[in-house]
Amino acid sequence: MKVLITGGGGFLGQELCKSLLHPSCPGLRRLGAAPQKIEQVVLFDIPGASFGNLAEDPRVRVETGSIEDPSTLARLIDTPGMSVFHLAGIMSGTGEKDFDLCLRVNFDGTRNVLEACRALKPRRHAGTRNVLEARPGPQDGLVRVVFASSGATFGETDESPVCETTKQVPLNTYGMTKTFGEMLVNDYTRKGFLDGCSARLPTVVVRPGLPNAATTSCFSGVIREPLKGVDVALPVDRNLPHCVSSYRALIRNLRALHDAVFGEVGQAPIDRAATLPSVSITLQSLIEAMHRVVPESQHAKLGHITDAADPFLNRVVGTMACRHMEHTRALALGLEDVPAVDTMIREYIEDFAADCIVGQTTEGVPTNGEN
């Protein structure tokens, strides 16, 4: 089985690749069938992207190029029945500042991915009048697509929590393009061109590395930088609620959504989007959790946290309606709930100990070399 991950040089793309290639991964399922062994993972990203040491695995193929180029996607999506995790996209901060770039990458790029999948659509069965009568299934070679959407698709609403039936009126360009992407996935699936679904991703905590261009980047930075001993200024209100997930849970849920059974292609439910499980937190609650996880004797090592609200970022984050998001549909599809915030921070320290100058306390026992 071949798998393509667009945005494969990013943190989530690389973590998803590692998860798919892990010995404990049985493969990916299609409509409840037995898992198919993963023979190749193609990581695709822009030129200059870093893929770490993943390219050393003989099952991994690294490709770079522009998602704006249809011929590039047609070359990468070339195997009937393969799977595509479409994670590539312009982040919310950049998208709000550069409307045309966000449209080209997030909207046109998504359509290029879907068109390449459509080109592999099996021919109609003899005697059928339209593609829906053919009732194509996984054995017919439809490409399975998991599109990374966002809670930013919800904006102008007073509903709390937002749910699957909340009207999507995004209040930023990034959210608008993600809403369009969901609609495209739904319609391409309805027409029988592919077998797709959309995952509304919450913000990931804690994302390692450098801050990215997402307006919600501070929800990782408020933990990541102090654990390095680096001071951090918070660009949004520390009491603004926002939904987050750990990266471990999010990767497991992306795989679970791929394997989820929505029904036959071309039949109800037409809506193939699901809001991934999350928990609502604030920057202040993250700070308090970090102080619980890090032993009090090490608090002096933590970087200092100050407030420096940016009106632009505060407005964009505040209008995403991601304060509370219901995820009952995701749970019904077999996805898992997210751990407590303390656990998210513990997982980060365990996985990225080299980036932390402090340890953690697990049930009263200090770790990371602390006595």
N, C-alpha and C positions, 0 to 999 in steps of 0.2 A: 504494500500500500504506500502510495506517495502522499506526502503532506507538504503544503506550501504555507509558510508563515510570512505575511507581509509585515513590514516593521520588525523584521527578525533580528535587527541589530539592537533594538531597544531592550530595556530590562525585562518587560513582560514577555517579549518574543523569545529571548534567550531562556528565561525560566520555563516557558512552555515547552521549548525544544528539549531542555534537560529532562523535564517531566515525561515527555513522550518517549524518550530514549532510555529512561531508567529501567533497570531490569525488572522492577515490580510492575511496570506498565504492561498490561496484557495486549494492548493495541486499542483501536478505536472501533466502536460499534456503528452499525447502520440499521435503524428501525428494529432494534431488538435482536438482530442476528448476532452470531458469534463474533468476538473481537477479531479484527484483521491485523495481522502483524505489520508493523511499520518498517518498511524497507528503506525509505529515503525521506529526509526532511530537508526541504529547500528553504533557506533563510534569505529573504529578499529585503534590501533596504537601499538607501541612497548611497552614492559613491562617498567613500571616506568613513562609512559606518564601521564600528568595531564589533566583531563577533566573538571576542575573547578566544578561548581555545576550542570552541565548538567545531571549527573547521577540521580539527585533527581527527574527529570521529569519521570513519569511512562512510557512515550512513548520512552524513551532513554535506550538503552542497550549498555554497555561499554564492549569491548573485547580487550584483548592484546595478542600479539603473533608476529610471524615473517612472513612477506609477502613472504619470501623465501620458506615457507612450503606450498605446494599445498593442503594438507589436511585441513589446517586452512582455506584457502579461500573457499574450497569446503563446509566446515561447515557453513561459513557465508553467502555464496551465494547459498541459498537453496530454493528460492521462485520464481517460474516462473512469469515473468512480473514485477519483482522488478526493482529498479533503483540503479545504482552504480556510485558514484562520486569518481573516483580514483585520490586522491590528494597526496598519499604517495610517497616519493622519497628522494634520496640523493640530497643534494643541490649542487650548481655548484662548490663552493670552495672545499668541501670535495671530490666531484666527480672527480675533476681534479687531486687531490693528491692521491686518492685511486681508481685506475682504476677497480680493481677486485670487490671491494665493490659496486661501481656505477653500474657495469654490473649486479651483483647479485640482487640488489634491484630494480634498475630502469628498467632493461630489463627483467630479469627472473621473477621479482616480477610482472611486468605488464602482462607478459604472463601467470603467474599463475592466475591472476584476470580474464583474458579473457578466459582461459581454464575452469575455474569454471563456467563462464557464458555460455560457449559453452555446458557444460554438461547438462544444463537445456534447450537446444534447443529443440523445439517441433519436433516430428517425421514428416517425409515427408508425404504429403497427398497421399492417395492411387492412384496409376496409374502414379505418376510422376517419371521421370528418374533421376533427380538430384535435389539438394536442391534449386537451383535458380528457378526451375519451380514451386516449392511449393508456392512462393511468400508469405512468412510468414509475418504477420502483428502483431500489438500490441495485438490483441485478441488471438493470438496463443501463447503468453507467452514468447516472446523474452525479455531478460534482456536489459534494456536501460543503456548504459555506457557513462559517460562523463569523458574523460581522460584529466588530467591537463598536457598540453605540455608547451612549452615556446618559446619566441622569440629567445632564444639561438639556435634554430634549424637553423636559418639563420646566416651565418658566412662569408664565402669567397665570397663576392659580392661587386660590386661598385654601385649597385642599391640603390637609395634613393628617396622615401621610398621603403622598401621591401614590396612586395605584395603577394597575394595568389599563384601566379605563379612563384615567385622567386625560383630559384634552391636552395635547402637546402644543404649546405656544411658546417656543423657546425665545429667550430675550438676549441671545448673543448669536453671532454668526456660526460659531462652532456647533452650538446646539441645533441650529437650523440645518446644517449640513448632515448632522447625525440623524435628525428626523427624516430627512430625504432619503438617507441610506436605508433606514428601516423600511420605508415605503417601497423602495426599489427591491429590497430582498423579499418582501411580501409578494410583490407583483410578479417578479421573475419566478418565484416558487409557484404562485397561483397558475401561471401560464405553463408550468411544467418544464421551464428552461433549466432549473437547478433545484437542489434541495437545500434551502437556506433557513437560517435563524439569526436573530440579533440578540446580543447580550448587552444590556444597559449596565455598564461598569460603574461601580462606585469608585471613589478615590482610594488609591492604594497606600497603605501605611504599614511599614515604613519603606519607602523606596530609597535604595542606596545610591551612591554616586553624587553627582553635582545636581543642583536644582535644575528642573526642566522648565519649559515655557508654559506649563499649565498654570492657570490662575490659582489652582488649589495646591500648588507645589509646597506651600508653607505647612500643610498638614503632615508632610514627611519631614520638612526642614526643622520644625519645632522639636523633633526628637533626634533626628540624625545629627544635626550640627552640635547641640549640647553634648551628645555622647562622644563626639570627637574632641570636646573641649573648646569648641568654636562658638563665639557669641552669635546670636541670631536676633534680627529685628522682625517682628510679626507684621506683615503688610495688610492683614485683615483683622477685623475685630476678634479678639480672643474668645468672645462669648457667642459667636455666630455658629449655630448648629450645622453640621454637614455629615453626610453618610460616607463611611469608609469600610474597607475590607482589608484583611491581611493578604499579602501576596500569595502565601501558601494556599489559603482558602480560595482565592480568586482563580489561580491556575487549576486547582482541582475542579472548580465549578465551570470553567471554560471547557474542560474535557467532558464533564458531565452533561453540559448543554449540547455539545456535539453528539453525544450518545442518546440524548433524550428523544422520546417518540412523540412527535406532534400529531401524527396522522399521515394519511396518504398525501402525496404531492398533488396539488390541484383541488383538494377537498378541504372543508373546514377542519380545524380553525385556520382562517386565512392569516390572522395576525400571528407571526412567528417570532415576536419579540418578548423577552422576559427580563425583568429587572433582577439583577443578581443580588443575592443576600448581602446585607450590610448592617451596620450599627450606627446610630446617630451619635456624634460626639462634638465637642468644641475643642479649640486649641487649648483652652484652660484645662479641660478634663484630660487631654493628652499629657499636659505638663504634670498634672497631679499623678497620673498613672506612672510616668517616668520616675517620679520621686518615690513611688511605692516599690518599683522594680529595682532601682539602683539603691544599694545599701546606703543608709544615712551617712556612714563614715566616708563615702565617696562623693557626696553631693558637692563638695567644694571643687571637685575636678570638672564639674559640668560647666559648659559655656553659659554665659548670662543671656537671659531672654528679656527683650525690651519690646515696647509697642511703637510701631511706626506705620500706622494705617495709611494705605495708598487708596485714595478715593476711587480710582479706576478699578483696581482689583477688588476692592470691597464691594463695589456695585455689581461687577460681573459675578462674583461668587454668591452674593446675596440674592441675585435674581434667578439662580439655577433651580430653585425649588427642590434642592437635594437635602433639605433639612431632615426630612423623614420620608423613607421610601418603603412601601409595602413590598414583600417579595414572596407572597403565598404561592403564586404560580410557579416560581422557580423551585420552591420546596416540593410542590406536587410533581414536578418533572424529574425529581431525584437529586436536585442540588442540595448542598449542605449549608447550614447556618454558619455564621462567622464566629470566631472565638472572641473572648473578652479583650478589651483594649490592652490590659496588662500582658496578656498572652501574645498579642501582636508585637509588643515591644520586646518581650523575651525572645520571640522567634528571630527578630532582627539581630539582637545581640548574639544569639547562637550562630546564625548564618554568616554574620559579617563582623565577627569578633575583632578582626584585624583593624577595622575602622573605628573601634571604640576604645577609649582610654579608661573606661570603667567597666565593672562587671555587673552581675545581677544577683539577686537573692531568690533562690527557689526553695520554698517551704523553710525559710530561715537559714539555708545553707548557701554561703557566698560561692560564686563560681568565677570562671575566667581568671583563675590564678590568685584570687583574693583569699586571705586567711581570716 
